């Protein structure tokens, strides 16, 4: 089973060295080692795909991977989430699951 906190770009920083689940919108080209995602809270997440052979097959993806010191995420596996996904709504769920209620109401 995939064990890991569901994170946005802010909460990601609290999980260096641990495995997380991040959902985002694929930005730019999928060539080279890194692919950038727009995270649920609008921030940028660099995904290190050097050990992954699978191309992302949709605009939105969920990545399970390990958070590096530089806040990039080394992908372990990924799941296509289609081309219509509400990142804002998902971000609220992320905040709730991390006990970050206060941020929603600021």
C-alpha positions as CSV (number, residue, x, y, z in Angstrom):
1,X,0.0,0.0,0.0
2,X,1.1,3.5,-0.6
3,X,1.9,5.2,2.7
4,X,2.5,8.9,2.8
5,X,1.1,12.2,3.8
6,X,-1.0,14.1,1.2
7,X,0.8,17.3,0.7
8,X,0.8,20.6,-1.1
9,X,4.0,22.7,-1.8
10,X,3.9,24.3,1.6
11,X,3.4,21.1,3.6
12,X,6.0,19.3,1.4
13,X,8.8,21.1,3.2
14,X,7.9,19.5,6.5
15,X,8.4,16.0,5.0
16,X,12.0,15.9,3.8
17,X,13.3,12.4,3.7
18,X,9.8,10.9,3.9
19,X,7.4,9.5,1.3
20,X,4.4,11.7,0.3
21,X,1.5,11.8,-2.2
22,X,1.2,14.9,-4.3
23,X,-1.4,15.7,-7.0
24,X,-0.6,18.4,-9.5
25,X,-0.9,19.7,-13.0
26,X,1.9,18.8,-15.4
27,X,3.7,21.9,-16.6
28,X,6.0,22.0,-19.6
29,X,7.7,19.2,-21.4
30,X,8.4,15.7,-20.0
31,X,11.9,15.5,-21.3
32,X,15.0,15.1,-19.1
33,X,15.3,14.2,-15.4
34,X,12.8,16.7,-14.0
35,X,9.1,17.4,-14.7
36,X,7.4,20.3,-12.9
37,X,4.0,20.1,-11.4
38,X,1.7,22.9,-10.3
39,X,0.8,21.8,-6.8
40,X,-2.6,22.0,-5.2
41,X,-1.8,25.4,-3.7
42,X,-0.4,26.8,-6.9
43,X,3.3,26.3,-6.1
44,X,5.9,24.5,-8.2
45,X,7.0,21.0,-7.4
46,X,10.0,19.5,-9.3
47,X,9.6,15.7,-9.8
48,X,12.7,13.7,-10.3
49,X,11.7,11.1,-12.8
50,X,15.1,9.6,-13.5
51,X,14.0,6.2,-12.3
52,X,10.6,6.2,-14.1
53,X,10.1,5.1,-17.6
54,X,6.4,5.8,-17.8
55,X,5.3,9.1,-19.5
56,X,2.5,10.9,-17.7
57,X,-0.7,10.2,-19.6
58,X,-2.9,13.1,-18.4
59,X,-2.7,16.8,-17.4
60,X,-3.2,15.9,-13.8
61,X,-1.2,13.2,-12.0
62,X,-0.7,11.9,-8.5
63,X,2.9,11.2,-7.7
64,X,4.1,9.0,-4.8
65,X,7.7,9.7,-3.9
66,X,10.4,10.8,-1.5
67,X,10.9,14.4,-0.6
68,X,14.6,15.6,-1.1
69,X,16.5,18.3,0.8
70,X,15.9,20.7,-2.0
71,X,12.1,20.1,-1.8
72,X,12.0,18.1,-5.1
73,X,10.3,14.7,-5.0
74,X,11.9,11.6,-6.4
75,X,9.1,9.6,-8.0
76,X,8.5,6.0,-6.9
77,X,5.3,5.7,-8.9
78,X,2.6,7.8,-10.5
79,X,-1.1,7.6,-11.4
80,X,-2.9,9.6,-14.1
81,X,-5.7,11.7,-12.7
82,X,-7.3,12.8,-16.0
83,X,-7.6,16.2,-17.6
84,X,-10.3,17.7,-15.3
85,X,-9.3,17.8,-11.7
86,X,-10.2,20.5,-9.1
87,X,-6.8,21.3,-7.5
88,X,-8.3,24.0,-5.3
89,X,-10.9,21.6,-3.8
90,X,-8.2,19.0,-3.4
91,X,-6.0,21.5,-1.6
92,X,-8.7,22.1,1.0
93,X,-8.8,18.3,1.5
94,X,-5.0,18.3,1.9
95,X,-5.2,21.1,4.5
96,X,-7.9,19.2,6.4
97,X,-6.0,15.9,6.4
98,X,-2.9,17.8,7.8
99,X,-4.9,19.6,10.5
100,X,-4.3,22.9,8.7
101,X,-7.9,24.1,9.1
102,X,-6.9,27.6,10.1
103,X,-5.3,28.2,6.7
104,X,-8.6,27.7,4.9
105,X,-10.3,30.4,6.9
106,X,-7.6,33.0,6.7
